[in-house]
């Protein structure tokens, strides 16, 4: 409550009209608009002597002015027209009729596609970029989220991930890189979905479920609470099978799960 009250007091001194003027001035700034146009997918050397990375540095510098100022974002995200102007200024081309909160962690807005009536809870992280282990390179990719999808607080999504409509991602769950989630999925609280995972339609993951990398889950499968699905598994309504070439049998019963009736 104290933090919310502090934001309210600060926001009293941040004028929506002032922010609108700032954003319109940015749209008229040639260096900035060139940087916005330069936000692309790919793998880039973190070298300011390279123009592609210069664009990213310039873009991020302006974006941080807002993303690191929750009071300012509170004003923006409380006004639909101001929210629309903000996202358009920073290169976002999709629908802007979604709910988002001031402590969101966003980068590369031109690479986001957020459906209508999406709810992005407090602390959402849309990770469109990731630095390499040696910090010499950065990978950048798109994220798309279908309409009516809900993220509870403190969830994260990795780059090159596509999420369908009517999905519910519960508190403190994470979705890795290059994943594909179908429609009408429920991801239970504190669950972890690894990289390159594919979930079919109407899949349900229970509380604290962990899916390893390269897991495939068929339509209408329900995986119970605390289940751990190993990497390269193919989960069907009949069981959990390894998709690695060396394995031919279903996995042990320890990885059993519930199926929908």
Secondary structure, 3 states (H helix, E strand, C coil): CHHHHHHHHHHCCCCHHHHHHHHHHHHCCHHHHHHHHCCCCEEEECCCCCHHHHHHHHHHHHHHHHHCCHHHHHHHHCCHHHHHHHHHHCCCCCCCCCEECCCCEECCHHHEEECCCCEECCCCEEECEEECCCCCEEEECCEEECCCCEECCCCEEECCEEECCCCEECCCCEECCCCEECCCCEECCCCEECCCCEECCCCEECCCCEECCCCEECCCEEECCCCEECCCEEECCCCEEECCCCCCCECCHHHCCCECC
